[in-house]
Amino acid sequence: MNENVNELKREETSKEENIVCENKLTTQSNNDNNKEVALIKNEFISKKRNRNHILEGSRSIENYEHLNKIDEGSYGVVFRGKEHETNTIVAIKKVKLHKEKEGFPITSIREINILLSLHHENIIKVNEVVIGNSIDKIFMVMEYMDHELKALLADNRYKFSLSQAKCLTYQLLKGVQYMHSNWIFHRDLKTSNLLFNNRGVLKIADFGLARKYGNPLRPYTQLVVTLWYRAPELLLGCDKYGASIDMWSVGCIIAEILLRDPLFQGQEEIDQLNKIFRMLGTPTEEVWPEWSLLPGVKKINFKKFTQNKLRERFPKIPINQDDLYLSDVGLDLINKLLIYDPNKRMTAEAALKHPWFKEHPSMCSVNEMPIFPELNDKEREISKKNRKKSLDDVQIQQRENLYGDEERGHKEDIEYLDK
């Protein structure tokens, strides 16, 4: 008798859990027949059975005190918070639901799942997902980082030595190598998506455009990666790409760390290509066998630049005591990351073994990295206003629209979320 009662209680508890999960996942959409939404709902229900804590048993945002806004981007607002129970300082990202009628978006599901699946010292950690007082208020609670690398590079008060610049680069490569070894590419690597704390650790953040990829390559939207860090194959309309697009971004980031300024600062796609070609030389079939087949090459007659002038951008020896410089060995690393042919571009694994890191002055340890005072709210706002921007509002919207089309075109990716 007691066993039957207990069994009934277990069944009722299971039903209640399903109802709670269903309520959290209900999209309130007028298009109830949307297969993609149904797949997402089923995916999260199956996650519930596996005790996945993305939504099941999610705590309330009320468990955290709002301290101050840190930043706002295309995919969410980030603010600093404190957990009431432990007094732990955290970063809290409110997920933007651009189309609330469609419920919890696939892009946010993917970002959360990817971050929860990656466990590496150089990738931002998501502690939990919490909810507000309605289904359209979803928050990611992440470890708090003291600085954004972009802001540090833009402020002349903060300096990195060459040994410290190498340490930053090495940590970046370790994080990227870990992602790629798990068949995930980021698709928006840039200095504003790299965070740095006062323990000397650099972490890759903002995985809103990241996704699983495979071999053989398949079509994706080419309007990914912020313009100044976007690989030439994307600028020229290539829609079949892999991890090599991240490696181009890494090459641009290393150059920016040394120059304290972005390497290629185009106003739009054609201007960006011209700046790249003027610096590295215009590609040919000899250096990039599939060059003439790219859609953009068939439409535009690019001016011919025959020389690589990258050396001219970097001093070979320091002019002043605090100046960063780039030896021929270091120049070799950047050149190999900025190879036109994606198939020949250096991988993160190969870059980690490059002799530049051991060349004098060799890379310092994380413990030898500098400590910088945290920006207050006013300084953060001034820094953001003065920052050079590489995307206007129109291009951001175009990218979001194309990314939405890509999501709808690859429904099989939802299967990945359940793995």
C-alpha positions, 0 to 999 in steps of 0.5 A: 500500500505504501509503495503504491502511494509513494509511486503515485507521489513520484508520478505526481511530482514528475508531472509537476516538474514537466508542467514547470519545465513546459511553462518555462519553455512555452514561447507564447507564439502565435505560430504554434506549428513552428517546427523549430520551436517544437524541437527546442521545447523537446530538447529542453524537456529531454535536458530536464530528464538529464537534470540539466540546470539550464532551465530546470530549477533555475534560481531567481535573479532576486538572489543577486544584488544589482551593482552597476552596468558594465556594458551593452552589446548587440546580444545582451546587457552586462552588469556587475552583481553580488550574490546575497548568500556568498557576497561573491561578485559576478557578471550578469548578462541579460539575454536580449530577446529581439523577437519575444513572440518566438520565445527563448532564441536558438542563439542564446540556447547555443551560447549557453550550451557551448559555454556550459560544455567548455571548461578551460582556464582561458574561457569565461565560465558560466555559473548558472542561468537565472530567470526574472519574473517572466519568461522573457527575462533570462540572465547568465551569471558568469565569473567576474573579470576586472577588465576588457582588453580593448579598454586597457589597450586604449588607455595610455595609463596601462602598459604591457611589456613585451613579455606580458604581451606574449603571455596574453597572446599565449593565453588567447591561443590556448583558449582558441586551441581548446575551442577548436579541439572541441570543434567549436569556432567563435566567429567574433574574436576581437579585443573587446571580447577578451577579458582580463583579471587582476590575477593575470588571466585572459579569458575569451568571452561573448559566444553569441556567434559561436557554433559547432562546425565539422568536416567537410565544411558546409555553408554558413553566413559570411557576415560574421566576425566584426569587420576589422577582424574578419578574414578575407574569404568572408569579406569576399563572400565565401560561405564554407569556412572553418576554424581558420577564420578565428585564426585570422582574427587572432593575427589581428589581435596580436598586432593590436596588442603590440600596436595598441591600435587595430591593424586594419580599420576599414569603413566597410567591406571593400575598404577593409579588403583594400586596406588588407591588400595594401598591407599584405599584397593583393592575392593571386592564384599562386598564393591562394589557389581558389582566389579567382573563384570567390564571389567577390573577386568575380564582381570587383577588379581590385588594385594590384599591390605586389609587396607585403608591407607588414614589417613597416607597421612594427618597429624592429627595435624599441624606440622608447623604453616602454615601446613594444616592438616585433622581431622578425620571429614575431613577424613570422608568427603574425604573417602565418596567421594572416595567410590568405589561403585558409587551408595554409593559415596557421592553426592555434596548436601550431602557433602555441609552439612558435619560437617567438614565445621563447625568444628573448624577452621570453613570455612571462608567467601569469603571476608576473602579469600587471595589476590595473585599477578597475575603471569606475562607471564614469571612466567606463562610459568615457572609454566606450564613447572614445573607442573606435567602432568597426560596425555601424547599426545597419551592419549589426542588424544585417548580421543579426538577420543573416544569422537568423536565416542561418539558424533556420537553415541548419535545424540539425544543429539543435541535435547538437544541443542535446548531446 
